[in-house]
């Protein structure tokens, strides 16, 4: 029998992350930011130069997505997850600077896996192929940084009951590494 979705809200605290286990289904409500690989590269470069971030990492989630243009009556168009491995070169550095929760799809490399455990973070998997349905959970979207990146610019989203699965929990258990 499948467990009910666990409701979590931003800002996400260590206390909210700790009991979550790989395989748990969650419903996220609050603020998350979109950022893909080009934006991640710029964020890391900004950190290296000692520049302030365009948003605070602590307590929020970064969703690896680039929404398509909104149709009338919606905050965004289709907003499916991007393959997370494209952010692996940048994620550990961002986690060391406070990022706790990442949302995407697919496997993460060993360095990201170790950073999740070391920083007490969480990797959530969003369902690929359900981009149009996921857009219905977005209540508002606002451009935050890097408008020249178009759909890959960083956006602040307010979401309600955004569905995801805990792919890697804070203790390092990983749904992609099940044997048998």
N, C-alpha and C positions, 0 to 999 in steps of 0.2 A: 504494500500500500504506500502510495506516494505521500510524503509529508506536505503540509501546507506551505505556501510561500511565506518566507520570513520577511516582515516589513522592516526596512532600514531607511533612515532619513539622514540627509546631510544637515549639519556637519556630522560626518561619520567619526565616531570616537573609537579609541582602542577597546573600550568596553563593549562596543557593538561588534567589532571585528572578531574579538577573541573567541566567542562561542560558535562562530560560523565554521562549518566543515565542508570540505570538498564534496560537491554533489548537491549541497543545499540549494534550493530554489529561493531567490530573493525578489522582492519588489522594492525598487529604489524610488524614493520621493525626495525632491529638493533640487539643489543646484549641481549640475555637472558641466564640464567643459569639453568641447570637441577639440581634438588635436591629432593630426596624422604626422607622418615622418618629417615632412618639410618644416612643420611648426616645431616639432620636437628638436630638430637640429638647431633651429634658431633659439629656442629656450636654453639649450645647453650652452650655446655660444654666448648668450646674455649672462648666464651664470658665470662663465669663465671670465667675462669682462667685469664682473661685479655689479651688473645692472639689475634693477628691480624687475621682478616677474610681473607680467600683465594681470595676473590673478594669484591669489594665495593657494598653495597646494593643500595645506593642512585642512583635513576634514571634508574635502571635496573628492570627486571622482573625475578622472579623465577618460573620455569615451573616444576610442579610435574610430572616428567617423567623419565623413564630409557630406553633410546633408545636401540633397538636391533642392532646387528652388521650391518654395512653398506654393501650394495651390490655394485658392481662395478658402478662407475659413480655418487654415492650419498655420501653425507657427513655422513648420519646416515641411519639406517634401520627404521623400523616402530617405531613411537614415539608418542604413545597415552598417554592421561592424566591418572594420578593415582588418586584414590579417595582422595580428599583433606582433609577429616576428619582425616586421618592418620597424618597430620602435625599440627592439631589444638593445641596440647600441646606446640608446639614450635613457632608457627607463631606470637603470640602477643609479645613475647620476641624479636624476630627478627625485628618486626615492630618498637618496641621501640628503636631499634638500626639503624633505617633508611630504612628498607625494605618497599617499597610502593606497589608493584604490584606482585600478586600471580596468577598463572594460574593452573587450575586443573579441576576436575569435582565433582559435588555433593555439598551437604549442608556443611555449616560451623557452628561451635558452637557459642553460644552467646558471649563468651569471644573474639573470633576472630572478630565477627561482631562489637563489641564495639571498638576493636583495629583499625579496618579499619576506623571507623568514627573518633576516637580520633587522629589517625595519618594521616588522609587525604589520605587513601590508596584506593586500588581497587582490587577486586577479579574478575578475568576473568575465564569464563568456556570455555574449549576447547571441541570439540565434540568427545566423546568416540566412538570407532568403526571405526574411520577414520584415524587410525595411519599411514597407508601406504601413504595416501594422505597428511597428515601433514608433513611427512618426505620430501616432495618435496619443502617445503618452507624453509628448512634448507640449507644454502649455505656453512657453514663450522662448524666443531665441534672440540673442543680441550679439552683434559682432564685437569682439573684444580686442583682437590683435591680428596683425599681418593681413590686412584686407587684400594685398596684392596676390595672396595665395588662392583667392576665389573660394571655392567650396572647401578648400583645405585650411582656410583661416580659422583662428580660434574663435569659438562661439560659446557664450554662456547660455546654457539651456536650463529651464525649469521643467522638471519632469514629475509625473505622478504615476506611481506603480509601474515603473520601467522594469520589465522582466529580465532576469539574468540568472545564471547558475554560477555558484562558487566553483571556479576551475582550479585555483590554487589557494589554499587557505593559509593563514598566518603561521601554521606549523609546518608548511611545506607539502602537505598532502595534495596530490595532483590528479584530477579526474582523467587526464590523458595518459597516466602511467599505471593504470590498473593492469594487473596480470591475469591470465587465465582465460 
